[in-house]
């Protein structure tokens, strides 16, 4: 005899699963196909169930759907408990990034912004993009190191979908799209690009006259200035109009971020300055502040130095 109890159906627990699913679909703006993929069922079964003509016993199907609905609601509750970082904190380093991007777009020139991780480069890009027209942000990865994948990433960033047929065809499509826009193409994580791919970005700038910003770590600048490859990239390096190097968070950067989180005690602020000086910079500091805020909310009080130390330890700090 099988003693394992089966999960109840939607009808047995008196829940309107169709209404719950429809609400989540609207909330997440999901197609039926995308929703079926998330649940782990076929699009056909999803469509049949929604339309009330699923041909078999729906018990197993509804159990899968109910688990998906419950998991979605649980994630919502967890997200609500997680303190949100300030949407935008204007730090001096971020303003230097924004100024470089603005110069490149207005002048139709090339800017390079480079330095360590967690210094606000990407958040600066996103802030600039929110407030400026015709700004396209393409983020590179090791998978886009060569010319064709890099151009495909740019094509996707500017809204061109399903462009194929080789590097020359993709390049022509990109040029047609951005020429005459007085726009700015931002290549983030540019250190992942090989020499030929970097030169392909330079070629887009030359062909269209739009601004180009290369943003990344120290490696992207070193690639243009050292070794045998430097000569090959001289036509790119010689065109750079503005260079911004960010080495580490400044005290003013950290103070602005701490102010954004509303941390006042002097001892806590000094502790956060010390944390920001470690690898991870402002990004690591934001993680610490978020977790410390969770600890404080759970205890119904303001963030304390003990919360900050506990968060730093939990996140793997010394």
Number of C-alpha atoms within 10 A of each C-alpha: 3 4 5 6 6 9 12 14 17 17 11 8 9 9 12 10 17 16 11 14 17 12 12 15 15 10 9 9 11 14 12 16 15 13 21 18 13 12 18 14 15 13 17 13 17 21 15 12 17 16 10 10 10 15 9 10 8 13 15 14 18 19 16 13 24 21 12 17 16 12 12 13 13 12 11 12 11 10 11 10 12 14 14 14 15 13 8 12 20 16 21 17 22 22 18 18 30 21 16 21 31 19 19 25 25 13 14 20 22 30 26 25 24 27 19 19 21 19 27 25 25 19 18 22 24 16 18 19 18 9 9 12 12 16 24 22 21 21 19 20 16 14 10 19 19 17 22 20 20 29 26 23 20 24 23 17 18 18 11 15 11 10 16 14 9 13 16 13 14 20 24 12 15 22 19 11 15 21 15 11 13 17 22 29 26 28 26 22 20 29 24 22 25 19 19 16 20 24 19 21 23 20 16 21 24 17 14 19 22 25 25 28 30 25 26 25 22 17 15 23 22 13 19 21 15 10 10 10 14 17 13 14 18 13 14 20 20 10 14 17 15 16 15 16 17 20 14 20 23 19 16 13 22 26 17 16 23 20 13 15 18 12 18 13 11 10 11 19 18 15 13 25 22 14 22 25 17 14 14 18 23 25 14 21 24 22 16 25 24 20 21 25 24 19 20 17 15 10 10 9 10 15 23 18 19 13 20 25 19 16 21 21 12 13 13 7 13 8
